[in-house]
Amino acid sequence: MLAALFTRAPKKIAGKPPIRTILNDFTGCVCPGEMLLVLGRPNSGCSTILKVLANQRFGYESIDGDVTYGGTDAKTMGKHYWGEVLYNPEDDLHYATLSVKNTLKFALKTRTPGKASRNEGESRADHVKEFLRVVSRLFWIEHTMNTKVGDEFVRGVSGGEKKRVSIAEAMITKASTQCWDNSTRGLDASTALEYVQSLRSLTNMAHISTSVALYQAGGSLYDLFDKVVLMDEGKYLYYGPTEEAAAYFENLSFLRPQRWTTANFLTSVTDPYERQIREGYENRIPRSTEQFEAAYKKSSIFEGNIRDIESFEQQAEQQRQQRLAATTKATKKKNYTLPYHKQVWACTHRQFLVMIGDKQSLRGKWGGILFQALIVGSLFFDMSKTSATVFERGGVMFFILLFNALLALAELTSAFSSRPILLKHKSL
């Protein structure tokens, strides 16, 4: 018994946690120029579906099924065109000590197209300057250009302005598929509406596919979307046009209380304690997610969804053939628009601006180095110029190198804190 305890118990402790299905049997299509609203309670799979749509597949045991982007499979997109798919998490990830202008300028410099794609006679600098002017006016951030982005410790722009900076950065990337995860968190109603209106404008102008997860969506926000998906326990209870969603669940005998927004009504259907049922139909409505899913797949809305997918697949195949015919050596791989040495220079210049932006820490670091230099200099001051002080001189040189090497360890905290920003920029 004791032998079994000491041999089996460590294996159970060190074993993998049980695998569970997060998403199951999901079918849908977001066409170019459309916005999809993802609704659901926490832990229903909203963030996961956005990550899968944005080709962020790391961290999952397995992903079965196919996700295509205009006819291109996910593996090809991840290898050659990852900049065409964007995932923006809940938090706005930016360098706090960098100004809004320099944040957008870095994105523009690294995503400026080649000479063939720019206006005739337009240089890279002219393109960056003009695009920056247009984007700042479009998203109402002209007055914040010289202000730091800021965070919890560095004073900077407001939450709504920071959201618009993220949208402007996404527009600069020209990603054809964009996923935004609960990005209205912490914003008031008017700022959240302005944010979604900006996404609507971006979707219409750039003709991209946009998916947005919101846990609280007012009526004016809901009306800006073309399609909505309602999720619960990894299954989708509805996927279709926004204007038909409320009527679909009312036909299933659910009551919509007065003055409730459509989004609140849809989310309440997934909560057994919050949903209201028409009198006399208590035993006829679907209750489990499996029953909801089965009811949806028998509906005409699901059949319309399948027809939309088949129609779009035919269009996508024609577009894919046209793209293959127009593909050249220069456009075969579209991950980077800058050569390697210019990427190094752009990142080095950006990091210099990040350091200069945090003047307090920089002064403290340089002050500490100067103070230490005076102390060490006084210890070894006025040494004789004979061979008797060779050992001491070697000790001074060793200490100088060791001190500066150990001083670099102070950068570990900022390096780890900026890692999510680097991962975000890598995916752009």
C-alpha positions in Angstrom: 0.0 0.0 0.0 2.8 2.4 0.9 4.7 1.4 -2.2 1.7 2.2 -4.4 1.3 5.5 -2.6 4.9 6.6 -3.4 4.9 5.3 -7.0 1.5 6.3 -8.3 0.9 9.6 -6.4 3.8 11.5 -8.0 2.7 10.3 -11.5 -0.8 11.7 -10.8 0.5 15.0 -9.5 2.9 15.4 -12.5 0.3 14.2 -15.1 -1.4 16.5 -17.5 -4.7 18.1 -16.5 -7.8 16.7 -18.1 -8.5 17.9 -21.7 -11.9 19.5 -22.3 -13.5 20.8 -25.5 -13.7 24.6 -25.5 -15.4 25.0 -28.9 -17.5 22.4 -30.6 -18.8 22.2 -34.2 -18.7 25.8 -35.1 -19.8 26.9 -38.6 -19.9 30.4 -39.9 -18.7 33.0 -42.4 -17.7 36.7 -42.0 -17.5 38.3 -45.5 -15.3 41.3 -46.3 -17.0 44.5 -45.1 -19.0 42.7 -42.4 -18.8 43.0 -38.6 -19.6 40.0 -36.4 -20.6 40.6 -32.8 -19.7 37.7 -30.4 -22.0 37.5 -27.4 -21.8 35.2 -24.4 -21.3 35.0 -20.7 -17.8 34.6 -19.3 -16.2 31.2 -19.9 -18.5 30.6 -22.9 -15.7 30.5 -25.4 -15.9 34.0 -26.8 -12.1 34.7 -26.5 -11.2 31.3 -27.8 -13.3 31.7 -31.0 -11.6 35.1 -31.7 -8.2 33.6 -31.2 -8.9 30.7 -33.6 -10.3 33.1 -36.2 -7.1 35.2 -35.7 -5.0 32.1 -36.2 -3.6 32.3 -32.6 -3.4 28.5 -32.2 -0.6 28.1 -29.6 -1.6 26.9 -26.2 -4.3 24.4 -27.3 -4.0 20.7 -27.4 -5.6 20.4 -30.8 -7.7 22.3 -33.3 -9.8 20.3 -35.7 -11.6 21.6 -38.7 -10.7 24.2 -41.3 -10.5 28.0 -41.1 -9.9 29.7 -44.4 -9.1 33.3 -45.2 -10.4 34.2 -48.7 -9.6 30.7 -49.8 -6.2 30.5 -48.1 -5.8 27.9 -45.4 -4.7 28.7 -41.8 -1.3 27.0 -42.2 -0.3 29.1 -45.2 -1.6 32.3 -43.6 0.5 31.5 -40.5 3.6 30.9 -42.5 3.5 33.5 -45.2 0.8 36.1 -44.4 0.5 36.4 -40.6 0.4 40.2 -40.9 -3.0 39.9 -42.7 -4.7 38.6 -39.5 -4.9 40.7 -36.3 -5.9 39.7 -32.8 -6.3 42.6 -30.3 -6.7 41.5 -26.6 -8.8 43.2 -23.9 -5.9 45.5 -22.8 -4.4 48.0 -25.1 -0.8 47.0 -25.4 1.5 50.0 -26.0 4.8 51.3 -24.6 3.6 53.7 -21.9 6.6 56.2 -22.3 6.2 56.4 -26.0 4.1 59.3 -27.5 1.1 58.6 -29.6 2.9 60.1 -32.6 6.0 57.8 -32.2 3.8 54.8 -31.6 1.9 55.2 -34.9 5.1 56.3 -36.7 6.8 53.0 -35.8 3.9 51.1 -37.2 3.9 53.2 -40.3 7.6 52.9 -40.9 7.5 49.1 -40.7 4.4 48.7 -42.8 5.0 51.2 -45.5 4.4 49.5 -48.9 7.0 49.4 -51.7 7.5 51.9 -54.4 5.0 50.1 -56.7 2.2 50.4 -54.2 2.8 54.1 -53.3 1.7 57.2 -55.2 3.9 58.2 -58.0 6.9 60.2 -56.8 6.0 59.6 -53.1 8.9 58.7 -50.8 8.6 56.6 -47.7 8.9 59.7 -45.5 6.1 61.4 -47.4 3.9 58.4 -47.1 4.4 58.2 -43.4 3.7 61.9 -42.9 0.5 61.9 -45.0 -0.9 58.7 -43.6 -0.2 59.9 -40.0 -2.1 63.1 -40.7 -5.1 61.3 -42.2 -5.3 58.7 -39.4 -5.0 61.2 -36.6 -7.9 63.2 -38.1 -10.0 60.2 -38.8 -9.9 58.9 -35.2 -9.9 62.3 -33.5 -6.5 62.0 -31.9 -4.7 65.0 -33.4 -4.6 66.8 -30.0 -2.8 63.7 -28.4 0.0 63.2 -30.9 2.7 64.6 -28.6 1.2 63.0 -25.4 2.5 59.8 -23.9 0.3 56.7 -24.3 0.6 56.1 -20.5 -0.5 53.3 -18.3 -1.3 52.7 -14.6 2.0 54.4 -13.5 2.7 56.9 -16.3 0.2 59.7 -17.0 -1.0 59.7 -20.6 -4.0 59.7 -22.8 -7.5 58.7 -21.7 -8.9 55.2 -22.1 -11.0 56.1 -25.1 -8.1 57.8 -26.8 -5.9 54.8 -26.2 -8.6 52.6 -27.8 -8.5 54.8 -30.9 -4.7 54.6 -31.0 -5.1 50.8 -31.1 -7.6 51.1 -33.9 -5.3 53.5 -35.8 -2.5 51.0 -35.4 -4.7 48.2 -36.7 -5.6 50.3 -39.7 -2.0 51.0 -40.5 -1.3 47.2 -40.5 -4.0 46.9 -43.2 -4.9 43.4 -41.8 -7.8 41.9 -43.8 -9.1 40.0 -40.7 -9.3 41.7 -37.4 -10.6 40.3 -34.0 -11.2 42.5 -31.0 -11.6 40.9 -27.6 -13.8 42.8 -25.1 -12.1 46.1 -26.1 -14.9 48.3 -24.5 -14.0 47.2 -21.0 -13.5 50.3 -18.8 -15.1 52.7 -21.2 -18.2 54.7 -20.6 -21.2 54.3 -23.0 -20.5 57.3 -25.2 -16.8 56.4 -25.6 -17.7 52.7 -26.3 -20.1 53.9 -29.0 -17.4 56.1 -30.6 -15.0 53.1 -30.5 -17.4 50.8 -32.3 -18.3 53.5 -34.8 -14.5 53.8 -35.5 -14.4 50.0 -36.1 -17.4 50.3 -38.4 -15.7 53.1 -40.4 -12.5 51.1 -40.7 -14.4 48.0 -41.8 -16.3 49.9 -44.5 -13.3 51.8 -45.8 -10.8 49.0 -45.9 -13.4 46.3 -46.8 -12.1 43.9 -44.1 -13.7 41.3 -41.9 -14.1 42.4 -38.2 -15.1 40.2 -35.2 -15.7 41.9 -31.9 -16.5 40.3 -28.5 -18.6 42.5 -26.1 -20.0 41.4 -22.8 -22.3 44.5 -22.6 -23.6 46.0 -25.8 -26.2 48.8 -25.9 -28.8 49.1 -28.6 -26.9 51.7 -30.6 -23.8 49.5 -30.5 -25.7 46.4 -31.5 -27.2 48.1 -34.6 -23.7 48.7 -36.0 -23.0 45.0 -36.5 -24.1 42.9 -39.5 -24.1 39.4 -37.8 -24.2 38.1 -34.2 -23.2 34.8 -32.7 -24.5 33.8 -29.3 -22.3 31.3 -27.4 -22.6 29.2 -24.3 -20.4 26.3 -23.1 -18.4 26.3 -26.3 -21.4 25.8 -28.6 -23.2 28.4 -30.7 -26.9 28.9 -30.0 -27.4 31.4 -32.9 -25.4 32.7 -35.8 -27.0 35.0 -38.3 -28.2 38.5 -39.1 -28.5 40.9 -36.1 -32.0 42.0 -37.0 -33.4 38.5 -36.9 -31.9 37.3 -33.6 -34.5 38.6 -31.2 -37.4 37.3 -33.3 -35.7 33.9 -33.5 -35.6 33.5 -29.7 -39.1 35.0 -29.3 -40.4 32.3 -31.6 -38.8 29.7 -29.3 -41.2 31.1 -26.6 -38.7 33.4 -24.7 -40.1 36.7 -23.5 -38.2 39.9 -24.1 -38.8 42.3 -21.2 -39.6 45.9 -21.9 -36.7 48.4 -22.4 -34.2 45.5 -22.6 -31.6 45.8 -25.4 -31.4 43.0 -27.9 -27.9 42.1 -26.7 -29.1 41.8 -23.1 -32.0 39.7 -24.2 -29.8 37.3 -26.1 -27.4 36.9 -23.3 -30.2 36.3 -20.8 -31.4 33.3 -22.8 -28.2 31.5 -21.8 -28.8 32.1 -18.1 -31.4 29.7 -16.6 -32.0 32.2 -13.7 -32.5 35.3 -15.8 -34.4 34.2 -18.9 -38.2 34.7 -19.0 -40.4 32.1 -20.6 -43.9 32.6 -22.2 -46.6 31.2 -20.0 -47.6 27.6 -20.8 -44.3 26.9 -22.6 -42.1 26.0 -19.7 -41.7 22.4 -20.7 -41.3 23.1 -24.5 -38.3 25.4 -24.7 -34.8 24.2 -25.2 -32.8 24.2 -21.9 -29.4 22.6 -22.5 -26.8 23.9 -25.0 -27.3 20.7 -27.0 -31.0 21.4 -27.3 -30.4 25.0 -28.3 -27.8 23.9 -30.9 -30.2 21.3 -32.3 -33.1 23.8 -32.6 -30.8 26.3 -34.4 -29.6 23.7 -36.9 -33.3 23.0 -37.8 -34.0 26.7 -38.5 -34.1 28.5 -41.8 -31.4 30.9 -40.4 -28.9 28.0 -40.3 -29.8 27.1 -43.9 -29.2 30.7 -44.9 -25.9 30.6 -43.1 -24.8 27.5 -45.1 -25.9 29.1 -48.4 -23.8 32.2 -47.5 -20.8 30.0 -46.9 -21.2 28.2 -50.2 -21.6 31.4 -52.1 -18.6 33.0 -50.4 -16.4 29.9 -51.1 -17.2 30.2 -54.8 -16.2 33.9 -54.8 -13.1 33.2 -52.7 -11.9 30.5 -55.1 -12.2 32.9 -58.0 -10.3 35.6 -56.1 -7.7 33.1 -55.0 -7.0 32.1 -58.6 -6.7 35.8 -59.6 -4.3 36.3 -56.7 -2.2 33.3 -57.8 -2.0 34.6 -61.4 -1.0 38.1 -60.1 1.6 36.8 -57.7 5.2 37.9 -58.3 8.4 37.1 -56.6 8.1 40.3 -54.5 4.6 39.5 -53.3 5.0 35.8 -52.7 5.8 36.4 -49.1 4.1 39.3 -47.5 5.3 39.2 -43.9 7.7 42.1 -43.9 7.9 45.3 -46.0 11.3 46.3 -44.6 14.7 44.6 -45.1 16.4 43.1 -42.0 18.9 45.9 -41.4 16.1 48.6 -41.5 14.0 46.6 -39.1 17.0 46.5 -36.7 17.4 50.3 -37.0 13.7 51.0 -36.6 13.5 48.8 -33.4 16.7 50.4 -32.0 15.4 53.9 -32.6 12.0 53.0 -31.0 13.8 51.5 -27.9 15.9 54.7 -27.6 12.7 56.8 -27.6 11.1 54.5 -25.0 14.2 55.0 -22.7 14.2 58.8 -23.3 10.5 58.9 -22.5 11.2 57.6 -19.0 13.5 60.4 -17.9 13.2 59.7 -14.2 14.5 56.2 -14.4 17.2 57.3 -16.9 18.4 60.0 -14.6 18.4 57.6 -11.6 20.4 55.1 -13.6 23.0 57.6 -14.9 23.2 59.2 -11.4 23.9 55.8 -9.9 26.7 55.1 -12.4 28.2 58.5 -11.8 28.1 58.1 -8.1 29.7 54.6 -8.3 32.3 56.0 -10.6 33.3 58.7 -8.1 33.5 56.1 -5.2 35.6 53.6 -7.2 37.8 56.4 -8.6 38.5 57.7 -5.1 39.6 54.2 -4.0 42.1 53.8 -6.8 43.1 57.4 -7.1 46.7 58.4 -7.8 48.1 54.9 -8.3 51.8 54.7 -9.1 52.8 54.2 -12.7 55.0 51.2 -12.1 54.5 47.5 -12.5 53.6 47.3 -8.8 50.0 48.4 -9.5 49.3 46.1 -12.5 47.1 43.9 -10.3 45.1 46.9 -9.0 44.6 48.3 -12.5 43.3 44.9 -13.7 40.9 44.9 -10.7 39.5 48.3 -11.7 38.9 47.2 -15.3 37.2 44.0 -14.1 35.0 45.9 -11.7 33.9 48.4 -14.4 32.9 45.6 -16.7 31.2 43.6 -13.9 29.2 46.6 -12.6 27.8 47.5 -16.0 27.0 43.9 -16.7 25.1 43.5 -13.3 23.4 46.8 -14.0 21.8 45.3 -17.1 19.9 42.9 -14.8 17.8 45.9 -13.8 16.3 45.8 -17.4 14.8 42.3 -16.8 11.6 43.7 -15.3 10.9 46.0 -18.2 11.9 43.3 -20.7 9.3 40.9 -19.2 6.6 43.6 -19.0 7.1 44.6 -22.6 7.0 40.9 -23.8 3.2 41.0 -24.6 3.8 44.2 -26.7 6.5 42.4 -28.7 4.3 39.4 -29.2 1.5 41.6 -30.4 3.9 43.5 -32.8 5.2 40.1 -34.1 1.7 39.1 -35.1 1.0 42.3 -37.0 
